[in-house]
Amino acid sequence: MLAGILRAAGISVVTHRERYGKVGSIQDPQVIADCGTAKTVLLTADSNLETTWAAEITKAKIAIVILSNNTDGATKWGQRIIQGMGKIRAQLEPVINFTRVT
């Protein structure tokens, strides 16, 4: 549902399921490396990700948006991310090319 809300706002999104299918055993370091290869921002609710995998994140040179909780729901988080996209893009534009879905 969050992906749909972000896509409706013109934000390009690739979900975990779209990238990996129904595979449930993809480990965080692989996801991080793949985001680095694809030059995509990783959106997660795992508040420990940045400390647990700091070396992998640094090596992959990726940006991560961490949701502060996983209980507010897709509608609220979608609105927050959409409202914050200007600030997110301003910080990341020099390194990541954003595309808009039309």
Solvent accessible surface area in square Angstrom, and as a share of the most:
residue,aa,sasa,rsa
1,M,170,0.76
2,L,34,0.17
3,A,17,0.13
4,G,40,0.39
5,I,42,0.21
6,L,6,0.03
7,R,88,0.32
8,A,94,0.73
9,A,33,0.26
10,G,8,0.07
11,I,18,0.09
12,S,60,0.39
13,V,34,0.20
14,V,85,0.49
15,T,42,0.25
16,H,91,0.41
17,R,152,0.56
18,E,96,0.43
19,R,79,0.29
20,Y,35,0.13
21,G,34,0.33
22,K,172,0.73
23,V,73,0.42
24,G,79,0.76
25,S,81,0.52
26,I,49,0.25
27,Q,117,0.52
28,D,50,0.26
29,P,40,0.25
30,Q,87,0.39
31,V,18,0.10
32,I,1,0.00
33,A,49,0.38
34,D,34,0.18
35,C,6,0.03
36,G,15,0.15
37,T,120,0.70
38,A,51,0.39
39,K,133,0.56
40,T,42,0.24
41,V,41,0.23
42,L,24,0.12
43,L,66,0.33
44,T,24,0.14
45,A,40,0.31
46,D,56,0.29
47,S,74,0.48
48,N,95,0.49
49,L,6,0.03
50,E,97,0.43
51,T,105,0.61
52,T,81,0.47
53,W,69,0.24
54,A,50,0.39
55,A,75,0.58
56,E,61,0.27
57,I,24,0.12
58,T,101,0.59
59,K,174,0.74
60,A,22,0.17
61,K,176,0.74
62,I,22,0.11
63,A,20,0.15
64,I,39,0.20
65,V,37,0.21
66,I,51,0.26
67,L,14,0.07
68,S,95,0.61
69,N,53,0.27
70,N,118,0.61
71,T,123,0.71
72,D,48,0.25
73,G,37,0.35
74,A,25,0.20
75,T,71,0.41
76,K,107,0.45
77,W,31,0.11
78,G,0,0.00
79,Q,98,0.43
80,R,100,0.36
81,I,15,0.08
82,I,64,0.32
83,Q,153,0.68
84,G,20,0.19
85,M,17,0.07
86,G,55,0.53
87,K,161,0.68
88,I,37,0.19
89,R,44,0.16
90,A,74,0.57
91,Q,145,0.64
92,L,26,0.13
93,E,93,0.42
94,P,116,0.73
95,V,108,0.62
96,I,14,0.07
97,N,137,0.70
98,F,53,0.22
99,T,87,0.51
100,R,147,0.54
101,V,82,0.47
102,T,170,0.99
